[in-house]
Amino acid sequence: MDINTLRGIATALALIAFIGVWIWAWSGKRKRAFDEAANLPFADDNIDQNSKGGQHDCQ
């Protein structure tokens, strides 16, 4: 077995791993979790506005 055979095997394994991650990411089971994660930056804006409003009331 020479280095080129090992490189070919490593490339094939990397391709299989990539396809596995791609299938996992696009599966219907993960859609809800990814949708929630996509909305997290917007949820932080609401928290920041509420906390700023609370600080102004104390002064």
N, C-alpha and C positions, 0 to 999 in steps of 0.2 A: 504494500500500500504506500503510495507516494503522497507528496504534499497536495497535489492537484485533486486527488481523490478525497482527501480530508476537506479541502476547500469546497468541493462539490457537495459533500455531506452537510457541511456547516451552512451552506447556502440553502439547501433543501430544508433543513431544520428551521432556519430563520424564516423562510417562506411559509412553512406550516404554522409557525408561531404567529406570524403576521395575520394569516387568514383566520386563525383561531380567535385572536383579539378582535378582528374586524367583525366576525360573526357574533361574538359576545356583545360588542358595542351596539350592533344594529338589531339585536334580538328584541322582541316585543316586551319581554320581562323587564328590561332595563329602561324602557321609555319613561316611566313615571319618575324614577330616580334622576334621570338626566334632565327632565323638564323642571324638577324641583331645584336641581343644581344650577340650571340656566337662569332661574329667577332669583337666586341668592343676592346678586349685586343690587337688585331693586329693593329687596327686603332691608338691606343695610341702610339705604337712603331713608326709609321710613323711620328706622330706629334712631338715626342721627337727628332727624328733624324733631322727633318727640323729645329727645334728651336735651336739645338746645332750647326747646320751648319751656321745658321744666326749669332750666337754669335761669331764664329771664323772669319767671314768676317769682323766684326766690329773692330777687334783688329789690 
